[in-house]
Amino acid sequence: MGICSMFAACSSSTGSLPAESVRLNQLGYYPAQEKVAVTDSGKIERFTVVDAATGKEVLKGKPKSSAVSEWSGKTRTTLDFSEITAPGKYILQVNGASVPFEIKDRVLASLADAALKAFYYQRTGMPIEEQYAGKWNRPAGHPDDRVMVHPNAASPTRPAGTIISSPKGWYDAGDYNKYIVNSAYSIGLMQSVYQLFPDYFATQSVNIPESNNSTPDLLDEMHYNLDWMFTMQDPADGGVYHKLTTPSFEGFIKPTDCKQQRYVVRKSVTAALDYAAAMAQASRLFAPYEKDYPGFAKRALATAEKAYLWAKKNPDAYYNQDKLSKEFQPAVSTGAYGDNNADDEFFWAATELYLSTGKAAYREDAVKKAPATFHTPGWGNVSALGVFAWLQPGKELDADDRAFATSLKEKLLAYSDAAIADADASSFHSPYGNKAKDFFWGCIAEGCADQGISLLYAYLATGNSAYLTNAYRNSDYMLGRNATGFCYVTGFGTHSPMHPHHRLAASDGIEEPIPGFLVGGPNPGRQDGAVYSSDYPDEAYSDTQGSYASNEVAINWNAALVGLVSALDALSGQK
């Protein structure tokens, strides 16, 4: 299943520093990568690194720096052993603690594979077979061939109660619903990174049903959800239903045990634009794979233009779930993905449509809606995906387009320079995690991983290795060098989540969670009422099933995981 196995951390019974107080990347390091560990102690004079096989000392060093957390007052000390570049297994020894780590090529490859494979486990409407899923196999759930048009989505050609078929797609998160906004954003982020490293993805095989065709597995997986998205567009007017959902969340039961009626709900401007953007982007990427997906690229672009036209005619059609639930029954209380500003969606959609068609009207809209400052990508602000599209390497642009792309690059670099400015002196030696505002619902993806992806674009646009180094630092934070000591991906590292808020994993009768899922991470908002071990922002995490505010999984978060670790693996030979 691509799960990384590491020998367990140990500590000396005579030492004053327990091994769990030494935080490092639990998967390991590339030979050329910076290698840093952090301890919860400022009283360290020296450390050593020994070869795990021979016990021979290979490095003796002194701490690099110390920093004090502004909210917890804890002193963290940085230990740098980057000069070790030979692949192998090692032990870091500090103040009596002994902690193993590994150096090897392709150290993130198995994680990149598992992160993408996670989307296969999220597929609806088809059996998840043992030959692809091992012990996490399950029968098909939610065929969605009899979905009802909700009263709030009624139209002249599709009155309330109309039955439509809307199969395929991915379960959105820990729940069993399917949401256009988040699906399209997730696809857009992964397809953006795909365009950076097409050769990398061309050789990747993650053992899904389509792995033996001529299309890269990442695009195969995208297609399974894009094919569902087609069914969410009303053929009469081009509008796109916001989501396919039950009125309320199902319990922690198997998909085959779910009995609630499923509905498509009100069309929204954000759903239409995200749909248009992802489809227009996909139309370019799937064009070479007509053999496997005949007619798909042409259909994707045609429906994208139709959705964009609907959005232009309905610019204020925001999805307001609370208001709609007061007016229409049954009331809907599942994930809202509400958004009252569509400028970023217009920018992304117009950009992708311009790059796919060359039509001046789309360019004019993109320029008009361009962001004033760079914002890291997230479903609620997708403008970065538009920026990334303008900055794709190898794209031939005329003088005016180059000037516009340069202005967007300058905004990205201004953000990136500010992000990395204090990383060297920070508690965890990373650009992420140094401010209380860095911790929120889904922060390990939307704050940490998505920042890392943004820094990678800055690196590719400039060649400045500082951006690449700091992207690796964010991956180190995500994979164990952090305040909780968790590697935040299920099935990986020496200390990872065992009880994610994930209905598929909770109902399958298997002790281990499905591997390859990134959980949300520390969230001082603690909206779920679960028991948290700490009030500190970077420690407000609970590895419990009920903690949807810190321990849920979601496709947009896994999209960030796919993007960051795949790119870092692809770039691993560079410094």
DRENSE-591867 format. One line per 10 residues: their letters; for each residue x, y, z of C-alpha. Coordinates in Angstrom, 1 decimal, m for minus. Layout:
A = X/Y/Z  ...
END
This chain:
MGICSMFAAC = 0.0/0.0/0.0  3.0/2.3/m0.1  3.1/2.7/3.7  6.4/3.9/5.0  7.8/1.8/7.8  10.3/3.2/10.2  11.9/1.5/13.1  10.4/2.8/16.4  11.9/5.7/18.3  13.6/4.8/21.5
SSSTGSLPAE = 15.0/6.7/24.5  17.7/6.0/27.1  16.3/5.2/30.5  19.2/7.2/32.0  18.7/10.3/29.8  17.1/13.5/30.8  15.4/14.1/27.5  12.7/11.7/26.3  12.8/10.7/22.7  9.4/12.0/22.1
SVRLNQLGYY = 10.7/15.5/22.8  12.9/15.3/19.7  10.9/16.2/16.7  12.0/15.5/13.1  10.7/14.4/9.8  9.5/10.8/10.6  9.8/9.7/7.0  13.3/10.8/6.5  15.4/13.1/4.3  16.7/13.3/0.8
PAQEKVAVTD = 20.6/13.3/0.5  20.7/16.9/m0.7  18.0/18.2/1.6  18.5/20.3/4.7  18.2/18.0/7.8  17.1/19.5/11.0  15.6/18.3/14.3  14.0/20.3/17.1  13.9/19.6/20.8  11.7/20.8/23.6
SGKIERFTVV = 14.8/22.0/25.6  17.1/24.9/25.4  19.8/23.3/27.6  21.7/21.3/25.0  25.4/21.7/24.5  26.0/19.0/21.8  24.5/16.2/19.9  25.9/13.2/17.9  24.7/11.2/15.0  25.7/7.5/14.7
DAATGKEVLK = 25.4/5.0/11.9  22.5/2.7/13.0  24.1/m0.4/11.5  27.6/0.0/12.9  27.2/2.3/15.8  30.0/4.5/14.5  29.8/8.2/15.2  29.4/10.1/11.9  28.8/13.6/13.2  29.2/15.6/16.4
GKPKSSAVSE = 27.6/19.0/16.5  26.4/21.9/18.6  22.9/23.4/18.6  22.2/25.8/15.8  19.7/28.1/17.5  17.0/28.4/20.1  13.6/30.1/20.0  10.9/30.7/22.6  7.2/30.2/21.7  5.2/33.4/22.1
WSGKTRTTLD = 2.2/31.6/23.4  3.6/28.6/25.4  6.9/30.0/26.5  8.5/26.7/25.5  12.1/26.9/24.3  12.8/24.9/21.2  16.4/24.1/20.1  17.4/23.4/16.5  19.9/20.7/15.7  21.3/20.8/12.1
FSEITAPGKY = 22.9/17.6/10.7  22.6/18.6/7.0  26.2/17.7/6.3  25.3/14.1/6.4  24.4/13.2/2.8  25.1/9.4/2.5  22.0/7.3/2.2  21.4/5.1/5.2  19.8/4.7/8.6  21.1/6.8/11.5
ILQVNGASVP = 20.4/7.6/15.1  20.4/11.1/16.5  21.6/11.2/20.1  21.0/14.2/22.3  20.8/14.5/26.1  20.3/10.8/26.5  17.6/10.5/23.9  18.2/8.3/20.8  15.9/8.9/17.8  16.3/7.1/14.4
FEIKDRVLAS = 16.0/8.7/11.0  16.8/7.7/7.5  18.4/9.4/4.5  17.5/8.0/1.1  16.5/8.9/m2.5  12.8/9.1/m3.3  12.0/9.3/0.4  8.6/10.9/m0.2  7.7/8.7/m3.2  5.6/6.3/m1.2
LADAALKAFY = 3.8/9.1/0.4  3.1/10.8/m2.9  1.6/7.6/m4.2  m0.5/7.0/m1.1  m1.8/10.6/m1.1  m3.1/10.2/m4.7  m4.3/6.6/m4.0  m6.5/8.1/m1.2  m8.8/9.5/m3.8  m9.5/6.0/m5.1
YQRTGMPIEE = m10.7/5.1/m1.6  m13.1/8.1/m1.7  m14.7/7.0/m5.0  m18.5/6.6/m4.9  m20.7/4.3/m6.9  m18.2/1.6/m7.6  m16.8/m1.4/m5.6  m13.4/m0.7/m4.1  m11.8/m4.0/m5.0  m9.3/m6.0/m3.0
QYAGKWNRPA = m6.8/m6.2/m5.9  m6.5/m2.4/m5.6  m7.4/m1.7/m2.0  m6.2/m4.7/m0.1  m8.0/m5.1/3.3  m9.7/m1.7/2.8  m11.9/m3.1/0.0  m15.7/m2.5/0.2  m18.8/m2.9/m2.0  m20.1/m0.1/m4.0
GHPDDRVMVH = m22.0/2.6/m2.2  m24.2/5.5/m3.2  m24.8/4.8/m6.9  m26.6/8.1/m7.1  m28.7/7.0/m10.1  m31.9/8.4/m8.5  m31.0/11.8/m7.1  m33.8/14.3/m6.5  m33.9/17.9/m7.4  m34.4/19.8/m4.2
PNAASPTRPA = m37.2/22.4/m4.0  m34.5/25.1/m3.6  m33.0/24.0/m7.0  m36.3/23.7/m9.0  m36.4/25.1/m12.5  m39.0/25.1/m15.3  m37.3/22.1/m17.0  m36.5/20.4/m13.7  m39.3/21.0/m11.1  m38.8/19.9/m7.5
GTIISSPKGW = m38.7/16.1/m7.2  m37.3/15.5/m10.6  m35.1/12.4/m10.6  m31.7/12.7/m12.2  m28.7/10.4/m12.4  m25.4/11.7/m11.0  m23.0/8.8/m10.4  m19.3/8.6/m9.8  m17.2/11.3/m8.0  m15.5/11.4/m4.6
YDAGDYNKYI = m16.9/11.5/m1.1  m15.8/15.0/m0.1  m14.3/14.4/3.4  m15.2/12.4/6.4  m18.8/12.5/5.2  m20.6/10.9/2.2  m21.6/14.0/0.2  m20.2/15.4/m3.0  m19.5/19.1/m3.4  m18.7/20.9/m6.6
VNSAYSIGLM = m16.8/23.8/m5.1  m14.4/21.6/m3.2  m14.1/19.0/m5.9  m13.3/21.5/m8.6  m10.8/23.3/m6.4  m9.1/20.0/m5.5  m8.8/19.0/m9.1  m7.5/22.4/m10.1  m4.7/22.3/m7.4  m3.6/18.9/m8.4
QSVYQLFPDY = m3.7/19.6/m12.1  m1.7/22.7/m11.6  1.1/20.7/m10.0  0.7/18.0/m12.7  1.5/20.7/m15.3  4.8/21.4/m13.6  6.0/17.8/m13.6  4.3/15.9/m16.4  7.2/13.5/m16.7  7.1/12.7/m13.0
FATQSVNIPE = 3.4/11.8/m13.1  3.7/9.9/m16.4  5.8/7.3/m14.6  3.7/7.1/m11.4  1.6/4.0/m10.9  m0.6/3.8/m7.8  m2.6/0.6/m8.6  m6.0/1.9/m9.6  m8.3/0.2/m12.1  m7.1/2.6/m14.9
SNNSTPDLLD = m3.3/2.1/m14.2  m2.8/0.0/m17.3  m4.1/2.6/m19.8  m2.0/5.2/m21.5  m3.1/8.1/m19.3  m1.1/9.1/m16.2  m2.8/7.8/m13.0  m3.3/11.3/m11.7  m5.4/12.3/m14.7  m7.3/9.0/m14.5
EMHYNLDWMF = m8.3/9.8/m11.0  m9.2/13.4/m11.9  m11.4/12.0/m14.6  m13.5/9.9/m12.2  m14.6/13.0/m10.5  m14.8/15.3/m13.6  m17.2/12.7/m15.1  m19.5/13.2/m12.1  m19.2/17.0/m12.4  m20.7/16.8/m15.9
TMQDPADGGV = m23.9/15.5/m14.4  m24.1/18.5/m12.0  m24.6/21.0/m14.9  m28.2/21.7/m15.8  m28.2/21.2/m19.6  m31.0/23.7/m20.0  m29.0/26.7/m18.9  m25.4/25.7/m18.0  m25.8/26.5/m14.3  m24.1/24.1/m11.9
YHKLTTPSFE = m25.7/22.7/m8.8  m23.7/23.5/m5.7  m23.6/20.0/m4.2  m25.2/16.6/m4.1  m26.1/15.8/m0.5  m28.4/14.3/2.1  m30.3/16.8/4.2  m28.2/15.9/7.2  m24.9/14.1/7.7  m25.1/10.3/7.9
GFIKPTDCKQ = m23.9/8.6/11.0  m20.7/6.6/11.2  m22.1/3.8/9.1  m21.1/1.9/6.0  m22.0/3.6/2.6  m24.3/0.6/1.9  m26.2/1.2/5.0  m27.1/4.8/4.2  m30.8/5.4/3.6  m31.4/9.1/3.3
QRYVVRKSVT = m32.6/10.6/0.0  m29.9/12.5/m1.8  m30.5/15.8/m3.6  m28.9/18.3/m5.8  m29.4/21.8/m4.4  m29.4/25.4/m5.7  m27.1/26.4/m8.5  m24.4/28.9/m7.4  m22.0/31.3/m9.1  m19.1/29.9/m7.2
AALDYAAAMA = m19.9/26.3/m8.3  m20.3/27.4/m11.9  m17.0/29.2/m12.0  m15.0/26.6/m10.2  m16.6/24.0/m12.6  m15.6/26.2/m15.6  m12.1/26.6/m14.4  m11.4/23.0/m13.6  m13.0/21.8/m16.9  m11.2/24.4/m19.0
QASRLFAPYE = m7.9/23.4/m17.4  m8.7/19.7/m17.9  m9.5/20.2/m21.5  m5.9/21.1/m22.2  m4.4/18.3/m20.1  m6.6/15.5/m21.5  m6.2/16.5/m25.1  m3.3/14.1/m25.6  m5.3/11.2/m24.2  m8.1/11.0/m26.7
KDYPGFAKRA = m7.6/7.2/m27.0  m8.6/6.6/m23.4  m11.1/9.4/m23.1  m12.6/10.1/m26.6  m14.3/13.4/m26.9  m13.7/14.4/m23.2  m11.4/17.4/m23.8  m13.8/18.9/m26.3  m16.8/18.3/m24.1  m15.1/19.7/m21.0
LATAEKAYLW = m14.3/23.0/m22.7  m17.8/23.4/m24.2  m19.4/22.8/m20.8  m16.9/25.2/m19.2  m17.8/28.0/m21.5  m21.5/27.4/m20.9  m21.0/27.4/m17.1  m19.0/30.6/m17.3  m21.8/32.3/m19.4  m24.3/31.3/m16.7
AKKNPDAYYN = m22.1/32.8/m14.0  m21.8/36.1/m15.9  m25.6/36.3/m16.1  m26.0/35.3/m12.4  m23.0/37.0/m10.6  m24.9/37.3/m7.3  m26.1/33.7/m7.1  m24.3/32.9/m3.9  m25.2/29.7/m2.0  m26.8/30.8/1.3
QDKLSKEFQP = m27.6/27.6/3.1  m29.2/29.1/6.2  m31.5/31.3/4.2  m32.5/28.5/1.8  m33.2/26.1/4.7  m35.7/28.6/6.2  m37.5/28.8/2.8  m37.4/25.2/1.5  m37.9/21.8/3.0  m36.2/19.5/3.7
AVSTGAYGDN = m33.7/21.8/5.4  m30.1/21.1/4.5  m27.4/21.2/7.2  m24.4/19.6/5.5  m21.2/21.4/4.5  m22.2/24.7/3.0  m19.0/25.8/1.2  m20.6/29.3/1.3  m18.7/32.2/m0.3  m20.0/35.8/m0.8
NADDEFFWAA = m17.2/37.0/m3.1  m16.7/35.5/m6.5  m13.9/37.7/m7.8  m11.3/35.0/m7.2  m13.4/32.4/m8.9  m14.0/34.7/m11.9  m10.2/35.3/m12.1  m9.4/31.6/m12.0  m12.1/30.6/m14.5  m11.4/33.5/m16.9
TELYLSTGKA = m7.7/32.6/m16.8  m8.2/29.0/m17.6  m10.7/29.7/m20.3  m8.3/32.3/m21.9  m5.4/29.9/m21.9  m7.6/27.2/m23.4  m9.4/29.3/m26.1  m7.3/32.4/m26.6  m10.5/34.5/m26.6  m9.8/38.2/m25.6
AYREDAVKKA = m13.0/38.5/m23.6  m11.7/36.0/m21.1  m8.4/37.8/m20.8  m10.2/41.1/m20.1  m12.1/39.4/m17.3  m9.0/37.9/m15.8  m7.2/41.2/m15.8  m10.2/42.9/m14.3  m10.5/40.4/m11.5  m6.8/39.9/m10.8
PATFHTPGWG = m6.0/39.8/m7.0  m4.4/42.8/m5.4  m2.1/40.6/m3.3  m1.2/36.9/m3.4  m3.2/34.6/m1.2  m2.2/30.9/m0.7  m4.7/28.6/m2.4  m7.9/27.3/m0.6  m11.4/26.5/m1.7  m12.6/29.9/m0.3
NVSALGVFAW = m10.0/31.8/m2.2  m8.9/30.2/m5.5  m7.1/33.2/m7.0  m3.7/31.4/m6.5  m4.8/28.8/m9.0  m5.2/31.6/m11.5  m1.7/32.9/m10.6  m0.2/29.5/m11.0  m1.8/29.1/m14.4  m0.2/32.3/m15.7
LQPGKELDAD = 3.2/31.2/m14.3  3.2/27.7/m15.8  6.8/27.1/m17.1  7.2/26.8/m20.9  4.0/28.7/m21.7  4.4/31.0/m24.7  2.9/34.4/m24.0  2.9/37.6/m26.0  4.3/40.9/m24.7  1.1/42.0/m22.9
DRAFATSLKE = 0.5/38.6/m21.4  4.1/38.4/m20.2  3.7/41.8/m18.5  0.5/40.7/m16.8  2.1/37.4/m15.7  5.1/39.3/m14.4  2.9/41.5/m12.2  1.3/38.3/m10.7  4.8/36.8/m10.2  5.8/40.0/m8.2
KLLAYSDAAI = 2.9/39.5/m5.9  3.8/35.9/m5.4  7.4/36.8/m4.6  6.4/39.5/m2.2  4.3/37.0/m0.3  7.0/34.4/m0.4  9.7/36.7/0.8  7.6/37.7/3.8  6.7/34.1/4.5  10.3/32.9/4.7
ADADASSFHS = 11.9/36.0/6.3  12.0/34.6/9.9  12.0/30.9/9.3  15.7/30.3/10.2  15.1/31.7/13.7  11.7/30.2/14.4  10.8/27.5/16.9  10.4/24.7/14.3  12.7/26.1/11.7  10.0/26.6/9.1
PYGNKAKDFF = 8.0/29.5/7.6  4.8/27.9/8.8  3.7/27.7/12.4  5.1/30.8/14.0  2.0/32.9/14.5  m1.2/31.9/16.4  m3.2/32.7/13.3  m1.4/29.9/11.5  m3.6/27.4/13.3  m7.2/27.0/12.2
WGCIAEGCAD = m9.6/24.4/10.7  m7.6/22.5/8.1  m4.4/24.4/8.8  m1.9/21.7/8.0  m3.1/21.7/4.4  m4.3/25.2/3.9  m1.7/26.9/6.0  1.3/24.6/5.8  1.1/22.5/2.6  m0.5/25.1/0.4
QGISLLYAYL = 2.1/27.6/1.5  4.8/25.1/0.5  3.2/24.7/m2.9  3.3/28.5/m3.3  6.9/28.6/m2.4  7.6/26.0/m5.0  6.1/28.2/m7.7  8.3/31.1/m6.4  11.3/28.8/m6.7  10.5/27.7/m10.2
ATGNSAYLTN = 9.8/31.3/m11.3  13.2/32.5/m9.9  15.6/29.7/m9.2  16.1/31.0/m5.7  16.9/27.9/m3.6  15.7/29.6/m0.4  12.1/29.1/m1.6  12.7/25.4/m2.2  14.4/24.9/1.1  11.5/26.4/2.9
AYRNSDYMLG = 9.0/24.3/1.0  10.9/21.2/2.3  10.8/22.7/5.8  7.0/22.9/5.6  6.9/19.2/4.7  9.1/18.5/7.7  6.6/20.3/9.9  3.7/18.3/8.5  5.6/15.0/8.9  6.7/15.3/12.5
RNATGFCYVT = 8.8/18.4/13.3  6.0/20.2/15.1  4.6/20.8/18.6  2.5/17.7/18.8  5.1/15.3/17.4  2.5/13.8/15.0  3.1/13.0/11.4  m0.3/14.2/10.3  m0.8/11.6/7.5  m2.5/8.3/8.3
GFGTHSPMHP = m0.4/5.2/8.0  3.0/7.1/7.8  5.7/7.9/10.2  6.2/6.6/13.8  3.4/8.6/15.4  0.4/9.3/13.1  m3.4/9.7/13.5  m5.2/6.4/14.4  m8.8/7.8/14.8  m9.6/10.3/12.0
HHRLAASDGI = m13.0/11.7/11.6  m13.7/9.5/8.5  m16.8/7.5/8.1  m15.3/5.1/5.7  m12.5/4.2/8.1  m14.7/4.2/11.2  m17.2/1.8/9.7  m14.9/m0.8/8.0  m14.0/m2.8/11.1  m10.3/m2.4/10.5
EEPIPGFLVG = m8.1/m1.1/13.3  m5.8/0.9/11.1  m7.2/3.9/9.3  m7.1/4.0/5.5  m3.6/5.2/4.7  m2.5/8.3/2.9  m5.0/10.9/4.3  m3.9/14.2/5.7  m5.9/15.3/8.7  m6.8/19.0/9.5
GPNPGRQDGA = m4.3/19.5/12.4  m4.2/21.9/15.3  m7.3/24.1/15.7  m7.6/26.3/18.7  m11.2/27.0/17.7  m12.1/23.5/18.8  m15.6/23.7/17.3  m16.4/20.0/17.8  m16.5/19.8/21.6  m13.9/17.0/21.6
VYSSDYPDEA = m11.3/16.7/24.4  m8.0/18.4/23.4  m4.7/17.9/25.3  m3.7/21.5/25.1  m4.9/25.0/24.7  m1.8/26.2/22.9  m2.6/27.0/19.2  0.0/24.6/17.8  m0.9/21.8/20.2  m4.7/22.1/20.0
YSDTQGSYAS = m5.1/18.7/18.3  m7.2/15.6/19.2  m6.6/12.2/17.6  m10.2/11.2/18.2  m13.0/10.2/15.8  m15.3/13.0/17.1  m12.8/15.8/16.5  m14.0/16.9/13.1  m12.4/20.3/13.8  m8.9/18.9/14.0
NEVAINWNAA = m8.9/15.3/12.8  m11.1/15.1/9.8  m9.9/14.2/6.3  m10.9/16.0/3.1  m10.2/15.9/m0.6  m9.0/19.5/m0.7  m6.5/18.8/2.1  m5.3/15.7/0.3  m4.9/17.7/m2.9  m2.5/19.9/m1.0
LVGLVSALDA = m0.6/16.8/0.2  m0.5/15.4/m3.4  0.8/18.7/m4.7  3.5/19.3/m2.2  5.0/15.9/m1.7  4.9/15.0/m5.4  6.6/18.3/m6.3  9.3/17.9/m3.6  9.9/14.3/m4.8  10.2/15.5/m8.4
LSGQK = 12.7/18.2/m7.3  14.6/16.1/m4.9  17.8/16.2/m6.9  18.1/20.0/m6.7  19.4/22.1/m3.8
END
